[in-house]
């Protein structure tokens, strides 16, 4: 790898300013607060919202939700790029649809609807009075003498919380590649998670009207890039799409919600549909495939055999490899069917295993490359070699552009304190970074010894990983809220995971891990395999190998079958 490939910048100075909140009055100030609460939640995205909703359901009213953003929504608050939508079916992705009464307009919902659904959860559970927005948590320290977390914020608040739930998001730290010359660029540049509509014109729901005379480059062709490219292709005078590795882009097949079908659904349908989807992706036999979209085609472990072939006559490894190849072959065939220029079509074809990168689904992405104003520059895994004052150097050629847009993603599965941008110190001043950088050890991926009264949602590590992220957040949020409710009823002021429980869970996760290092080593460098360094994995390190359904059942059983008594030191 050369140029910026595989290396990302520390976001400082001008590059940190690129990530200021464009949706609020940054000068707005309020008086600092000082108060005691039962629970403090960090983050107002789906994990924080679901935690708060579950606290309300459990009868706990004394809590605050702190978020640096100006509203609820988390990732959907920040990511408002043109074309933004969720490629997981809206009927399973949007949590608590039945309770809130949201009806998604489409099978795959646009981002602004998901943001609005987040706000609706906030209104439904009357969470707005409990929220402190535009408030960056700066530190959390365990105060043993008070048996509380002492939480400080950039607004000079001091909040003493009996319990803390961290939902600061596994994908919220934007990444800018460390490309030589990036600081010398004199044109305009921004990252997709802070879309600059002042520059491009338009909005998430209206077309961009200020790019008609602009030469635009977009760097990155992951899930975000795939959604943005068709919009930029229509709006820009010229569009350069900088590709390091092609994504596998399957059919999306979006459609308006069939209202008759939606209204016919029986109570409890959403949970059933979510579980069915995750069971199919985990290879658990089901009598029907309720969602039945491309996720289950590309991700399902079911073998793909041709007529007359006998999977039983092959080794498991052979069946696996053949299935993998045939699924990716379908993706490659689609490119030939859509993209007219054979050179571009060849460059767009992904040649790697289907679990190497996150699959994407889109019906206009490939078509965009048939437009005359769109050029694909495949950098052959090298990435952008250099940025000059006026453009980019790609595969040895200069491209002059007015604007560079980075669709270069986020730090994957960042530690909760790092992604939240605060320091976190537990018993005796021990930093969470100190403990988890040495070795990730936990009970259920949510609690860890030396950090009493703390619950972490959404680490992926040692907990359930699923592509339908809010589904597993929901189980963890319920678990945290229910456990806290029980502890408050018991009058417990301190709970800490026992050493034995932490050791047992950590060992169990290692034993059950389905991590396949050999497979990942054969992948092109990317975020799933630590940019080609499988010693440096984040997302795929020790998730609970039993899958999300088993994990959800296990934590529910733990609460009701004496787990708390066995695995927690209580005072
Ligand atoms: P991403 O998946 O990390 O993709 C980043 C892109 O930037 C990749 O194409 C990467 O190339 C490229 N890149 C990195 N450094 C580069 C360099 N120096 N030169 C050229 N290219 C470079 O980020 P993302 O697309 O924002 O997606 C992040 C995550 O957000 C996804 O995994 C997904 O979970 C989530 N997401 C979900 C949806 C949805 O619909 N549910 C939509 C958008 C995002 P390589 O491919 O070679 O690594």
Boltz pocket constraint, residues with backbone or C-beta under 6 A from the ligand:
constraints:
  - pocket:
      binder: B
      contacts: [[A, 3], [A, 4], [A, 5], [A, 6], [A, 7], [A, 85], [A, 86], [A, 87], [A, 88], [A, 171], [A, 177], [A, 178], [A, 179], [A, 219], [A, 220], [A, 221], [A, 222], [A, 223], [A, 224], [A, 225], [A, 227], [A, 242], [A, 243], [A, 244], [A, 245], [A, 246], [A, 358], [A, 382], [A, 383], [A, 384], [A, 407], [A, 408], [A, 409], [A, 410], [A, 525], [A, 526], [A, 527]]
      max_distance: 6.0
